[in-house]
C-alpha cells in the first residue's frame, strides 16, 4: 500500500553502516516520495567515487561538497534524504536539516555497527585500513562524539527494529 503525504522532507542521519540508504529508499517507495542520497549526489557531481574523492581531494573537499548537496535538497519537495554518517556533524548541516524537515536518527549498538562495517569497510575511506580492534575503537570514539548531535534529531528509531511501517512513526511527528 502506498500512503499519500504532501510537502514534507525527511532527513535520515546515523552512523556509517546503520542502513540509512536502504531504509530511505524503502520508505520513499512506500509514501511515493523522491529519494536523495547525499553520497550518490556527490559521486554524480564530482564524477568520482567516495573513496577516490577522499584520496585525491581530501576530506575537506568532500565535506564542502556534502554540505552543498545537502543545501540543494531544499529544491526538492516530498523527499527523503539519506545523508552520509558525518554529514549531520559538520558545519551548520544539522541545524539546516532541522529547519527544513524532520530529522530522523537511526540508532544502533556498537556491536551491530561493527558487524556491518567489518564486511563493508572497503568503500568507506575513513575505516578502510583499520584492523578489527582499530575499527572497534573508531566506532566507540566517533559514535560518542557524533551522538551528541544525532541525539537531537526529531525522531530516534532503533535501527535493529525498524521496518517498512516505521515511516508512519516518522510522519506522526509532522
Ligand atoms: C562518512 C560516511 C559515509 C560517506 C563517507 C564519510 C562518515 O556514508 O559519506 O565515507 O563520515 O561517516 P555512509 O554513512 O552512508 O556510509
Boltz pocket constraint, residues with backbone or C-beta under 6 A from the ligand:
constraints:
  - pocket:
      binder: B
      contacts: [[A, 14], [A, 15], [A, 16], [A, 17], [A, 20], [A, 21], [A, 39], [A, 50], [A, 83], [A, 84], [A, 85], [A, 86], [A, 87], [A, 123], [A, 124], [A, 125], [A, 126]]
      max_distance: 6.0
